[in-house]
């Protein structure tokens, strides 16, 4: 019978620094690593080695690495957990004379920060960990139940991701949501963006952290300010907004390209092809050139700006303030209108086909008719009766898979599907393609929770990313 040995370490720093644990358990040829915030269940990764001696050596190496980083032996439960940072916002009544033409409103039941709107659906994520999808008419289609509060929702081509307070980023692109990235457990995510499978994270301390598709750290920058609420990325740079302005970094290594101070601390960011937009606490949205950071236009609001967005190409610029108002500006900075939201301040927003979608401090997803005719009528006091959207009685609900056993099993790969296999490489579990027509040397971005050495899975499709790896599209099933 094999013996079991466990080493438990903690790293706890004063002043809001790290407060996390790292536990290594060896049982025979199996090494299990559990890590996370002190007081939480944490996340677990398991590796199997060819002999008990190799397992012991791998465990000793992991422990040694952590000790060199400042971790110390501790007793579980000896330190109290720290609360996760929640964004503290206030919302005053609107000073606008008229109310926006709200078509429908969906109340999620908890403060909402996350929003994404595409050609088919509107997504909203709230502090309770709920993500709902609705069609553009306001019918609720599905619910994803995530383990912790949703900080933001972002899209990267087809893929939709939710950044959560448990330090993970979940891929919601199929019926089986999974943790695509495990961010450092003690990091308080303020915002994130994903470009070509590379994750960019802005946090409470004003740091910017970049992580690749295998959840391995690439580079980080301390940032020029604190409380980084903005990060946007494209092929040319990563744009990082914080208390002292906006800084652009080269995506391949983090070298600073430019820095532009803004009028007030940055509270939200948006991007178009050639410009980034920073909404600030000093009542403005400022448009900066992506090429050199030059200030191009300032859009003046009447209260601190919590969110901003544009119509395609930046033709119109929208802003939501701390006083429950929403604005529209012409490209050159001319204010076209200001209207009340009818219920809370907009913490995030998106524009899609003459509709403005808002998520507000009262936890609602609000659809506003932003067409010229509807706005003109609203300014004269004529607005439609907003429809309150209700949940369907039998709403499909999806939760992340926590183990391979929770994945549907099939006995054969359907026609056109792709087969992948989990393999152990140097102490790490990788996933490679077995089907013909793919580069078998490339890794596949794949849920860590369901990786098992030798296990094979069937996926609907794989798409190549510019970084030389494949991304899963569609459902994942285990091949028996």
Number of C-alpha atoms within 10 A of each C-alpha: 5 9 7 11 13 13 16 19 20 25 21 18 11 7 6 11 12 17 21 24 26 25 21 21 19 24 17 20 16 19 24 17 20 16 21 23 26 24 17 14 10 18 17 15 16 20 19 21 17 10 11 17 12 17 23 20 11 18 22 14 12 15 20 12 11 16 15 9 9 12 19 16 15 15 10 14 9 9 13 10 13 14 8 15 12 14 11 5 10 11 18 13 15 23 14 19 12 22 22 28 27 23 18 21 22 22 18 23 13 18 20 31 27 27 27 23 22 15 9 9 17 24 24 29 34 28 22 17 21 22 26 22 21 20 15 18 12 21 17 21 17 18 20 20 16 24 15 17 25 28 25 26 28 21 19 13 10 8 18 18 24 29 29 26 25 26 23 22 24 22 23 22 17 15 17 20 23 24 22 23 25 18 24 18 22 22 24 22 31 24 28 28 26 24 19 19 22 22 22 24 28 29 22 20 19 24 22 26 22 25 20 18 23 21 16 12 14 15 15 15 16 11 22 17 19 19 23 31 27 28 27 24 23 15 10 14 20 25 28 31 37 32 22 21 22 28 22 25 20 16 21 13 12 18 12 14 17 16 19 16 16 24 19 19 24 33 25 26 28 21 22 17 11 12 21 21 31 33 34 29 21 18 20 25 35 22 27 22 16 22 13 13 20 14 17 12 16 19 23 18 23 16 20 22 29 29 28 31 27 24 18 13 13 21 11 19 26 25 29 32 30 25 23 26 30 29 23 23 21 16 18 14 18 15 17 13 17 25 22 23 28 19 19 25 30 32 29 27 28 22 23 16 12 13 18 22 29 31 32 27 22 18 24 24 32 28 28 22 22 20 13 10 9 18 23 15 15 20 18 11 13 15 19 14 10 15 14 12 18 13 15 11 6 7 11 12 14 17 16 20 17 14 13 18 10 13 17 13 15 13 9 12 17 12 7 10 14 21 24 22 21 21 18 16 10 9 15 13 19 21 30 22 22 15 15 9 8 15 15 15 11 16 19 25 21 23 24 24 18 20 23 20 18 12 16 20 26 22 20 17 16 20 11 15 15 10 12 12 21 24 18 20 15 15 16 23 20 23 19 12
